[in-house]
């Protein structure tokens, strides 16, 4: 079976960013399926434009990755971001038409515009169209104030409903999305949740990992991921300020994003000697970074819609066996509390976040057990291999039923 995925933000395992799709593609290849991926050469995390490379093959040629032209100004402004999205939508459409013998087209959102290309290619090729919903765009963009233009909002809502109603199957990565997708006219909805590859993540000795990283013998609170508007990292800086009186506690910000320069500037103006910013690392390298930390932070703005999300980083933290400081309410809070793998604190409240850090710092044995609890719970419930098997079964059924 030959699966075609159109995904602007695709990141391979040797790149920084979310690698859900490369991991799933590798498992699908292990089952004998071919996967062709059309992606952007512009990093969705850093905004850096790389030269369009020739075809990259993986898994003995069963996975083929094509990079196609994308306007290289992702992080300049919302207007430039839209041009970036539309440029990829058009270039990926024409690239996809040239891919032969496709059995199913897999579209993913956000960005939502690339899924239009995926739908049209599927219809022209006469094969099923599977739509994957990774967050509720445009609702999230409106909630954080990124999308404000009334005409664009109206167009985006129309486009969202159109895709939901014309997909042959809809895959969501969080159970929190199901009600919304149904309400917008979606049907044949399946949950294929975020998770982590337990073969890729090992529970390493903290001391050895820290020595390899060159990190100090301090109590390290690590945030790993995107530095964007949604991530509310100013609150984490304010929590660091609350804990300046405990010099043994330090905060490491690992990753990149549009807001990173502003965050560095703010940390400097606040004289936060307990904060350090680090460049992003690839998925192949992230396990060592997480293993070198004492606790890991997952945080989003206190937006009602964010209660529906299953953030990738939470599952990575669990896989690495680290206790989680969770400043996100909703369905992911249910996972963390069921696993007994972290401490919840109210989103948007720097004082509560500082109190949670202080609690883990003062109860380090208990925190270590939380980390082990998370790893055990993930192995049983969110193992990427099991998730990929479910996806494979769904795709095979869609192709059979045509």
N, C-alpha and C positions, 0 to 999 in steps of 0.2 A: 504494500500500500504506500502511496506517495502523498505526503501531507505538505501543503504550502502555507507557511506562516508569514504574514506581513506585520512587522513590528518595528516601528521607528526607534524605540528605546531599548532594543535588544542589546544585551551585554553578554559577551562570552566569559568563560570562567577565568580568563587571564586579563580581564578588564574590571575596573571598579563599576559598581552599580548592581542592580537587581538581576540575578542570573536564573530566575525561575525557569525561563523558557529554554535556556541552553541545557539545564539539568533535565528538564522533562524530555527534550529532544534526544538527549543521550540515552535515556531509559527507553524511549520509543525505538531508537536504533538497535538497542540490545534485543528488542523483541522482533527485529527484522524489518522494521518500517523505514522508509526513506523520508527525510525531512528537509525541505528547502526553505531557507529563511531569507527574507528580503528586509534589510535593516539600513539604518542611517550610519554614515561615517562620523557624524557629530555626536559626541558623548552626551547623553541626556543628563548625566550627573555633573560633569565639569563644563559642558558647552564647548569643549575643544574640538576643532575640526581636524580630522586626520585625512590624509590623501585617500581617495577611493582605491582600495586595494583590490587585487585580483581575487577570484573565487577562492574561498577558504573551505577546505574539506576536513571533516572530522569523522571518527568511527569508520575508517576504511571507505570513506566516500559516501556513507549513508546519510551524513549531514552535510549540506552545502549552504554556505553563508555568502550571500551577495550583498554588497554595500552599494547603494544607489544615491544619486545626487540629492543633497539636502542643503537648502540655503543656510550658510554658516553664521547665524547670529542668534542662537537659541536664547541666550541670557541677556540680550541687550534691552529689550522692552517687550511688553505684551504684543504690540503691533508686529515687531520682528519675529516674535515667537509664532504668531499666526502665519506669517509668510513661510517660516520654517516648516510648519505642519502641512500647509498646502503644497509646498514644493515637494515634500516627500510623498504626499498622497498621489500626485501626478506621476512622479518618477517611478514610484513603486508599482503603480498600475501598469505602466508600459513594460517594466521589467517582468512583472508577474505573467503578463500575456505570453512572454517568450519561454516560460517554464512549461515543459511538456509532460504529458501523461500524469496529470494531477488527479487524485481521487477525492480530495477534500481541501477547502480553503479555510484557514483559521485566521480570523481577524481578532484584534484585541484593542481595548480602549481603557484608558486614554493613551495618546490623543485620539479623539473620536473620529477624526477625518480619515485616518488610515483604514478604518473599518469600512468606509464607503468604497474605497478601492478594493478591499477584500470581497465585499458583497458583489460588486459589479463583475469582478474577475470570476467569482464562483458561478454567477448566472451565465456569463458568456461561455464558460467551459462546461456548463451543465452538470456541476457537482455540488454536493452539500456545502453550505456556509455555516460554520460554527463561530459564534461570537463569544469572546471571553470578556467579562466585565471585571476590571481590576480595581476600579473605584468609580464612584457615581458622578461622573462628569456629565453635564456641567454643574450639577448641584454643589460639588465641593468648591469649584472655582468661584461660584457666586458667593458662597458662604464666607470665604476668606477675602473677598473683595477684589479678586483678580479679574473676573469677568463682570463688567458693569454696563456695557453698551446694550440698550434695550433691544435693538435689532439683532445683534449677535446672540443675545440670550434667547430670543424667540426662535431664531434659526437653529440654535443648538438644541433646544427642547424638541423641536420638530424632528431634527436629525436623530436624536436619541430614541424617540418613539418609533421612527421609521426603521431603524436598525433592529430594535427589540422585536418588532412585529414581523420582520422579514428574515430573521435568522431561523435556520432549521433547528438549531439547538443553541441554548445560551449556557455558558459556563460562568459561574461566579466563584471568586476565591474567598468569600466570607459568607456565612449564613445571614449576616446582617443585611445583605443586599437583596435577598429574595423578595421580600415584601415590596420594595421599591420597584424592582424590575417587573413583577406581576402587575403592579398598579399602572405601569406605563405600557402595558400590553404585551409583555414578554410571555413566552410559553416554552415548554420543554426545557425547564431550568434544572441544571445539575450543579451541585457544589463540589468543586475540585479545589480544596483549600490550599492556602500557603502552608509551607512546612519547611523542612530542612533535610539535607542529605546526611544521614548519620555516618556514612563512610567518609564523607569529606570533613566532618567535624569530629575531632577527638577531644576528650577531656584530658588536657595536658597539665602537667605540673606547672603551677603558676611561677615558681621560682625559675625554672628552666626557660619558660617562655619569656619572662621578664628580662632575664640575662641576655637572651638572643635579641630582644628588642632594644636593649640598652636603656630600659626604663628604671627609674629609681625605686628604692625600697620605701615606698609610700603607700597609702591607701588610695588606690586609683579608681575613680569613678569614670567610666568610659561611655561616651556617646559615639556610636558608629553609624554613619548614614548620611543622607542628604541634608544640606544646610539651606533649606528653602523657607518660604513664607509659612508653610503649614506646620513646620517643625517646632515653632515656639521656643527657639533656643535662647532667646533673651531671658526667658524665665529660668533656664538652667544657669545662665550667667549670674542672675540675681541670687539663686540658691548658693552658688559658689561664693558670692560676696557675704552671705549670711554665715559661711563657715570659714572665713579667713582666720578666725581666732584659733582654729585647729590646724596648724601647719602640716600635720601628717596627712590630711585629706587633700587630694589634688584632682582636678577635673581635666580629662583629655577629650578633645573634640576631633574625631577621626572622620574625614570625608571632605566633601566639596559641595558647592551649590551657589546659587545667585546671591544669597545673603551672607556668605562667608566673609567677604571683605568688611561689611558693616559690623559683623559680630566681633571680628578682630579689633576693629577701631573702638567699639564699645568696651571690650575687655581691657584695652589699653587705657581708655579714659577712666575706667573704674579702678585702675591699678590692681587688677586681679593677678597677683603673683602665683596664685594656685590654679591657673588655667593655662593649658597649652593646646595649640591647634596643630594638627597633623595632616599630611596629605592623604588622599584616599588610597586604598590598596585594593588589589584584585580579590575575587572570591577565593582564589587559590591560596591567598596569604592571610585572609581575615581570621582564620581559626587561631593563629598564633597571637594576633593582636587581642582578640577576645580573651584568650587564655591568660594573658599577662595582666588582665584587669581584676579588680576585686568585686566590682558590681557594674552593671550596665543599665543605661537609661533608655527608655522608649517614651517619647513625648510628642504630643500634638496639641495644637491650639484647642481651647475649650469650645469647640463647635459641635452642635448637636449631631450633625451628619457624621462626624468622625466616630461616633459610637458604633457605627456599622462595620468598622474596618478590622481586618486581620493583618497588621503590619508585618512585613517580612522580617524585620530586625528582631522582633520578639522571638520568633522561632529559631533564628540564628543564635541568639543569646541562650535559649534553652538547650540547643544542640551542643553548645560549648560548655554547658554546665555552670552557667553564671547566674547569680541572683539578680532579679530584675527590679529596677525602680520604675514603676509604671505610672506615667502621668497621662493615661488615656482611659476613658471610661467606655462602658459598653460591652460588646461581645468578647473583645480580647481580654477584658478584665475577668470575664467568666473563665477563660482558659487559664490565666495565671493563678486565679484563686482555686480552681479545681486541681491544678497541678501542685499548689503550695510552693510556688517557685519565685515569689517576689512580694513586694510591698506596693500597694496602690496608694497614690496620693492625688488629690484633686487637681485636674488640669488647670493651668493658669495660676497656680498658687505657689510662689517660690518658697514661702515659709514652710508649707507642708512638705515640699520636695526636700528642703534642707533637713527637716525633721526626719524624713524617711532615710536620708543618707546617714544621719547621725545614729539612727536606730541600727542600721546594718553595720556601721562602724563599731558600735558598742556591743554587737552580738555577732561576732564574726563566725563562730562555730555554727550558729543557727543559720547564718547567711550561706555558708558553704553547703549545708544540708538542703537549703532551698534550691541551690544550683543543681545538685544531684537529683532532687525531685523533678526539676524541669526536664533534665535529660531523659529520665525514665519515662515521664509522661509523653514526651515528644516521640520517643522510640515506639511507643504503643499506639499513638493517635495521629501523629503528623509526620511520619516517616515519608520522605519524598518518593521512595521506591513504591510504597503502597499507593500513594496519591497518583503516581504515573501509571500504575496498573489500572486504576479506575478510569483515568483519562483514555488510555488505550482501548479499553472495553467500550467506552462511549463512542470514540471515533470509529471503531470497527462496526458498531451497530449502525451508526449514521451512514456509513458507506454501503453497508449491506442493504439498508432500506432505501438508499438512493435519493 
